[in-house]
Amino acid sequence: MNLFEKYNLGSIELKNRVVMAPLTRSRAENNIPNELMAKYYQQRAGAGLIISEGTSPSPNGLGYPRIPGAFSDEQIEGWKKIADAVHAKGGKIFVQLMHTGRVSAKANLPEGSFTLAPSSLQAPGEMMTDTADGMVAHDLPKAMTLDEIESTQNEHVFSAKRLVKEAGIDGIELHAANGYLMNQFIDPKSNQREDQYGGSVENRTRFVLETAKKVSNEIGSDKVGIRFSPYGAFNDMQSDYEELESTFTHLSQELAKINLAYIHIVDQRVAFGAPDFTINIKKIIKDNFKGTVISGGDVNTQEKANVILESGLDLVYVGRPFISNPDFVEKLKNNLELAAPDFNTFYTPGEKGYTDYPSITLEVK
C-alpha cells in the first residue's frame, strides 16, 4: 500500500492517500468565504483530499469568530470560488459541516440567533470574540425542542445540497467530533435528555444517524463522510464511559447500511492531550463499518503515515503541518524538512501566517 498512489473514494478518484484535515483558521470575514481562502486551499491542492475548516449550516452554529457558513447566497458563491480554485489544481475538496452547539458565544452569532444544544448545560471555559471583551464565557444553551432538532437537521441537508449542486464542492463531512453539536448528542456528559434523543445508545446516536441519512438521500451517500473523536475530551466531553464501545459499534454498523463515503477518526491523544485508548477503537470502527476509514495524528513523515495504512486503515489525515507547508505532499515525498507553523497567527485575520508560507518548486515526475 503506497501513500502516494491513487485511491478511489466512492466515485471520486484521489491522487494520493493524504488528507488535509479540517483546520479552523478564522479568515471568513462576516462568515463569508473569500478570495484569500480560495488562495489558501488552492495552495494545498496537492493533498489527495482537502477537508475544509468547520463551516456552519446555520446562523445558530457560528460559535467562533470569522468561521464560514454555508446557508446564504454569498456564502455559497464564496465556496464556489474555492471549489473552482482547488479543482483548477487537480484537487478534491469536501466541506465540513460543523454546528458548534453549546461551544459558542452570543457575540459571535448573527442578530436573532441563539445557542442550542441537546441539553441546557453550559460548557466550561471561554470563547474568543472580536469584541472589546475578548475572551468571554460560553453561553448557557437552550435545550433543543423536537422541532428545533428537525429544523437543524434540515439545515444540514440544505447546506449540503447547495454546496454540492451549486458550489461544485465534491462532498461534505458531518462533524460529530471534538465536542460540537453532533458530539454533544452522542456523549452522555452533554446529553441528559429523557426523550427519544437521550439515554440509550440508540437514542444518543439518533440525531447523528438521522442527519446522515437525510443528507445522503439528498446528495448521495458517496458524497458524505463523518468525523468522530472516540476517547476525546476536548470541549468538556467525557473521554471514556461504559457504553463507548457499543456506541461507536452501533454508529459504524448503521452508517455502513447508509453506505457513507468514509468515517474520519480523530486521534486527540497528541494534539489535544486526550487520554489513551483502552481498546483498539479504530479497528473496531473499521471492522464494523468496512468502508473507507481515515485517521492520523502527529503525522509528519512517510514512516508515521505508513503505520496508519499498515494498521488496516485507508487514508491518512495531516493537520498542522499543512498550515506551514502548503506543498506538504511534495515535501513528504522528497523527504524535505518541514517548516514550523506560527501559532500566533492560527486564528488572526489576514494573509500573515495563512497564505504567506513559501512553497518549494519541484519537477513533478
N, C-alpha and C positions, 0 to 999 in steps of 0.2 A: 504494500500500500504506500503510494507516493504522495507526500504532502502537496506537491506541485502538479499533480495530474488533474485532469478534468473530472468533474463529478456531476451526475445528473440528480438534481433536486426536483423530483417530480418531472414536470415538463420543461424545467429551466436548467440549462447547462451552465455550470460554474467553471471558470477557467482554472481554479485550484481549490484546495480544501481549506483555505484560510478564510476565516470570517472576521470582519471588523465588528467588534462588539458595540452595542449601543452605549454612547458616552454623552451625558448631559454637558453641553457647552455654553448654554445661555446666551446665544448670539441672535436670537429671533426677536428683534425689536418689535414691540406691540404684538408679540406672539405670531408674527408672520414670517415664514421662511423667506430668505432674501438672496441676493446675488453673492454675498460673501459666503453664505452657507453652500451655495452651489459650487463655488470655487473649492471650498474645503472638502466636500465629498468627491468632487472630480479628481482632486489631487490624490485621493486614497482609493481610486477605482481599480488599483492593482489587486485588491482583495477579491477572492472568489465571490464573496457575498458581503455587501455592506448592510448592517442593520442600523437604522438611524437612531439618533437620540430619542428619548421618550417624547411622544407627541400626543397631546390630549385630544380625545374625540369630543370633548365637551367644555364649555366655559367653566363648569364646576370642577374640572380636573386640572386646571392650570395652577397647581400649587406653588411652583417655583417661579422666580422672575425670569422673564425672557425665554421661556421654553415655547416651542412651536405648537400650534394647534392644527387640526385638520377638519374644521367644521364650517369655515367661511369660504366664500369665493376667492378672497385674496390669499388665504392660506393654501387652498388647492392650487391656485395659479403659481404660488411660490414653490410648491412641491413639484409641479410640472417642470419648472426650470431646473430643479435639482435632478429629477429623473433624466431629463434630456442631457444634462451635463455628464452624469455618470455613464449613461448609455453611449455617449459620444466617445468615451474611452474604453468601451467594451466591458463595462462593469454591470453588476446587477445590484439592486437595492430594494430591501424591504423597509417599510416604515413601522417603527414600534409604536403601537397604540398604548399609551400609559395614562391612566386616570389616577391621580395622586391620592384620592380619597382623603383620609384624615391628615396626611402629611402635607399640610397646606397652611397658608396664612391669608387672611382676608385682603391684606394689602396687595397680594399678587393676583387676586381674582378680578375679572371684569365686573363692572357695576351690575347688580342684580343677581350675581352668582353667590353660591353658598357652599360650605364644606359638607360633604356627605361621607358616610361610612356605614359599614354593616351595623355597628352599634355606636352609641353615643359615649365613646371612650377617647379621651384626649391623649394623643401621642406625646410622650415627654420630649424635652429638648426644644430647640429653636429653629426657625426658618429664616433664611436670608431674604431681605427685601431691598428694593431700590429707594425706599423712603428714608427720611431723616432718622427714623428709629433703628435702622439697620437690622439687626437680628431681633426677631420677636417670637413669642411663644406660639406653638402650633395652635390652631383653632380647636375649640370643642366642637366636634362634628355633630350633625343631625343624623340620627339613625334613619336609614332609608326605608321608606314605605314600599309596599309591593309595586305600586305604580311607578315609583322612582327607580326601583330595580329594573323594571321593564323598559322605562324610557332610557336609562343608562345603557342597557344592552342595545337598544335600537340606535343610540348614538354611535356605538362602536360599528354597527352594521353600516350606517350611513357614511361614516368617515371612510371605512374600508372600501365601500363601493366607489366613492368619489376618487379616492387615491389611486385605485387600480384602473377604473374605467375612464376617468377624466384626466388625471395627472400622469398616467402611464407608469406608475410605480409597479414593480414586479410582484409585490406581495406585501402582507402585513404580519407583524408579530404582536401577539397579545401579551402584555406584560403582567404576568401573575407571580412576580418575584419581588424581592427587596423591600417588602413592607408597603407596597402600594395597594390600590383598591382591591384588585383580584386576590392578592396575597392576604389582604385583611379578611376576606371571606373565608379563605382556606384555613387560616391559623386560629386555633381555639382561644388564644390570648386576646385577639382583637375582635373575634366574632362570638358574641354572647347572646345571639338571637335565640328565640324559643319557637320560631315558626319553621317553615319548610326550608329555610336558608341557614339554619343554625343547628348545632348539636351533633348529630351523627356525621360520619364521613360523607355519606351520600348527600346530606343536606349542606354541609360546608363547602362541598365542591360543586353544588348545583349551579350557582351563578356563573362560574367559570365555564362549565361544560355547556350550559345553555347558550352562553355568548359565543363560544367556539362553534357550536352547531349553526347558530343563526348567521354568523359571518361566513362560514363555509358554504352555506346554502346560497348566499348572495354572490360571492366572488369565486367559489371553487375551493375545495379543501386543499388542493395542491398549491394554493397561494397563501396559505395560513400556517404560521408557526406559533409557538407559545414558549414563554420563558418561565422557569421555576427556579426557586432557590431553597431546596431542602436543607435543613440544618442552618438556614440563615437567621441571623439575629438582628440584622440591620433594621432601623426604624421600629424598634421595640417589638420585634416578632419573638415568639417562643421558639428557640432553636431546636428543642427536642421535646417530644411529647409521646404519650403512649400509642397513639394511632398514626404516627408519622409514616411508618412503612405502609400500612394499609391505605392511608390517604393517597400516597403517590402511586401505589399499585393500582388503585381504583382509577385515578386520573389517567394513568398511562393506558390502561385497558380500554377505557371509554373513548379516549382520543384516538386510539387505534381503530375503533369502529367508525369514527368520523373520517379516518384516513388523512389526518393532518400532515402537512409537509414535513414538519420536524418538531422535536422538543429540544429546547435550549436550556441546559442545566448550568446555572451559575454556581461556581465554587467560591464561596465567600471566605474561605479559610485564610487566604493570603491577603487580598486587597481590603477585606473588611474585618479581619481578625476574628472570624466566627470559630466556634469550637469544632473539633474534629468530628468526622462522621463515625457513628458507632456501627454502621452497616455499610455495605457497598451499594449505596443508594443509586449511583449512576448505572450499575449493572442491572439492578432491579428494574429501573425505569426502561432501560434498553430491552431487557428480556420481555417485558410486558407490552411495550409499545411496538417493538420490532422494526419500526421505520427509522428514518434518519434522526440521529441524536448528535447535538453539538455540545461540546464542553471545552473547558480550558482552565485558565488560572495560572498566572505567573509564567506565561509562555513568552520567551524571548530568544530561543534558539531552536534550531531544527530538532535537536535531540529531545527537548521538552515537548515539542509538538508531536513528535513520533510516539512518545509514551502514551499520549491521549489516543492516537489512532491504533496503536498496538493493544490497547485495553479493550478494543472492540467498538469504539465509537467512530463516528464518520467524518465529522468536521471539527475544526479547532478554532475557538474564538480567541482573539487577541484584543486587549483593551488599551491601556495607557501607552504602550509602545507606538500605537498608530497615531497618537496625538503629536508626537515629536518626530515621527518618521513616516511621512506621507507615502514613501516608497518602501514601506516595511517589507513587503514580499520580496522585492528585488534584493534588499539588504540581507534578508534571511537566506535567500537562495545562494548568495555570493559570500556568505559568512563575513559580512562587513559590520563594523562597530555601530551600535545604535546610539542615537542622540538621546539625552535625558530630557524629559519634559519640564516646563516651568510651572510648578504647582500654583504659583501666584496668579496665573492667567487662565486657569481652568474655566472659570465662570465669569470672567470680566467681558465687557463689550469690546467690539473692535477686532482688528486683524492680529494684534500683537498676541503671540502665543497661540495662534489659531491657524492662519494661512501663511505665516512668515517663516515656518521651519523649512530649511533648504532641502531640495531633492538631489539625489545623485543622477548622473547621466550615464546610463549603461546601454550597450548594444544588446538588444533583445535577440537571443538566439532561437 
